[in-house]
Amino acid sequence: MQNYTRYERARIIGARALQISMGAPVLVKTTKIDPLLIALEEFEKDLIPITVRRR
């Protein structure tokens, strides 16, 4: 897992939670319903397909 700043981490998890709430497939098996908690779990397992480009 890459070292993200707290702002990058918040943006990645928030964007993924929005995707999940709009019907995107969940990338981890879970019993959770809340999109934010699912996104957090995906982030912790390094499964979120979002990259960060720094200049």
C-alpha atoms as an extended CHARMM CRD file, in Angstrom:
* protein
*
        55  EXT
         1         1  MET       CA              0.0000000000        0.0000000000        0.0000000000  PROA      1               0.0000000000
         2         2  GLN       CA              1.2220000000        3.4360000000       -0.9060000000  PROA      2               0.0000000000
         3         3  ASN       CA              1.6170000000        6.1980000000        1.6820000000  PROA      3               0.0000000000
         4         4  TYR       CA             -1.2760000000        8.5890000000        1.1670000000  PROA      4               0.0000000000
         5         5  THR       CA             -1.8390000000       11.9140000000        2.8630000000  PROA      5               0.0000000000
         6         6  ARG       CA             -4.9720000000       12.1760000000        4.9690000000  PROA      6               0.0000000000
         7         7  TYR       CA             -6.5530000000       14.2880000000        2.2190000000  PROA      7               0.0000000000
         8         8  GLU       CA             -5.8110000000       11.7330000000       -0.4840000000  PROA      8               0.0000000000
         9         9  ARG       CA             -7.1180000000        8.9660000000        1.7610000000  PROA      9               0.0000000000
        10        10  ALA       CA            -10.3650000000       10.8740000000        2.4120000000  PROA      10              0.0000000000
        11        11  ARG       CA            -10.8120000000       11.6250000000       -1.2990000000  PROA      11              0.0000000000
        12        12  ILE       CA            -10.1990000000        8.0230000000       -2.3650000000  PROA      12              0.0000000000
        13        13  ILE       CA            -12.5610000000        6.5400000000        0.2230000000  PROA      13              0.0000000000
        14        14  GLY       CA            -15.2230000000        9.1840000000       -0.4360000000  PROA      14              0.0000000000
        15        15  ALA       CA            -15.0750000000        8.6950000000       -4.2000000000  PROA      15              0.0000000000
        16        16  ARG       CA            -15.2860000000        4.9200000000       -3.8360000000  PROA      16              0.0000000000
        17        17  ALA       CA            -18.2020000000        5.1860000000       -1.3880000000  PROA      17              0.0000000000
        18        18  LEU       CA            -20.0270000000        7.3350000000       -3.9320000000  PROA      18              0.0000000000
        19        19  GLN       CA            -19.3750000000        4.7470000000       -6.6420000000  PROA      19              0.0000000000
        20        20  ILE       CA            -20.7330000000        1.9750000000       -4.4150000000  PROA      20              0.0000000000
        21        21  SER       CA            -23.8210000000        4.0010000000       -3.5000000000  PROA      21              0.0000000000
        22        22  MET       CA            -24.4960000000        4.5180000000       -7.2220000000  PROA      22              0.0000000000
        23        23  GLY       CA            -24.4490000000        0.7720000000       -7.8800000000  PROA      23              0.0000000000
        24        24  ALA       CA            -20.8100000000       -0.0910000000       -8.6200000000  PROA      24              0.0000000000
        25        25  PRO       CA            -19.8610000000       -3.6860000000       -7.8510000000  PROA      25              0.0000000000
        26        26  VAL       CA            -18.3690000000       -4.2630000000       -4.4010000000  PROA      26              0.0000000000
        27        27  LEU       CA            -14.8310000000       -5.6670000000       -4.5480000000  PROA      27              0.0000000000
        28        28  VAL       CA            -14.8330000000       -7.3790000000       -1.1530000000  PROA      28              0.0000000000
        29        29  LYS       CA            -17.1320000000       -9.9220000000        0.4760000000  PROA      29              0.0000000000
        30        30  THR       CA            -18.8220000000       -8.2100000000        3.4000000000  PROA      30              0.0000000000
        31        31  THR       CA            -22.0330000000       -8.1230000000        5.3830000000  PROA      31              0.0000000000
        32        32  LYS       CA            -21.8840000000       -4.3310000000        5.6970000000  PROA      32              0.0000000000
        33        33  ILE       CA            -24.5320000000       -2.1880000000        4.0440000000  PROA      33              0.0000000000
        34        34  ASP       CA            -23.1480000000        1.3490000000        4.4780000000  PROA      34              0.0000000000
        35        35  PRO       CA            -21.1530000000        2.3570000000        1.3470000000  PROA      35              0.0000000000
        36        36  LEU       CA            -18.6260000000        4.2930000000        3.4510000000  PROA      36              0.0000000000
        37        37  LEU       CA            -17.8320000000        1.2610000000        5.6230000000  PROA      37              0.0000000000
        38        38  ILE       CA            -17.5200000000       -0.9350000000        2.5390000000  PROA      38              0.0000000000
        39        39  ALA       CA            -15.1630000000        1.6030000000        0.9370000000  PROA      39              0.0000000000
        40        40  LEU       CA            -13.0660000000        1.7040000000        4.1250000000  PROA      40              0.0000000000
        41        41  GLU       CA            -12.7880000000       -2.0750000000        4.1040000000  PROA      41              0.0000000000
        42        42  GLU       CA            -11.7590000000       -2.0530000000        0.4380000000  PROA      42              0.0000000000
        43        43  PHE       CA             -9.1670000000        0.6470000000        1.1690000000  PROA      43              0.0000000000
        44        44  GLU       CA             -7.6850000000       -1.3180000000        4.0640000000  PROA      44              0.0000000000
        45        45  LYS       CA             -7.3470000000       -4.3760000000        1.8120000000  PROA      45              0.0000000000
        46        46  ASP       CA             -5.8270000000       -2.2310000000       -0.9770000000  PROA      46              0.0000000000
        47        47  LEU       CA             -8.5350000000       -3.1830000000       -3.4930000000  PROA      47              0.0000000000
        48        48  ILE       CA             -9.7550000000        0.2380000000       -4.6200000000  PROA      48              0.0000000000
        49        49  PRO       CA             -8.9950000000        0.7720000000       -8.3250000000  PROA      49              0.0000000000
        50        50  ILE       CA             -8.1340000000        4.4700000000       -7.9420000000  PROA      50              0.0000000000
        51        51  THR       CA             -4.6730000000        5.9220000000       -8.4280000000  PROA      51              0.0000000000
        52        52  VAL       CA             -3.1820000000        9.2000000000       -7.2190000000  PROA      52              0.0000000000
        53        53  ARG       CA             -1.0420000000       11.3020000000       -9.5370000000  PROA      53              0.0000000000
        54        54  ARG       CA              1.2690000000       13.7870000000       -7.8810000000  PROA      54              0.0000000000
        55        55  ARG       CA              3.1240000000       16.5630000000       -9.6240000000  PROA      55              0.0000000000
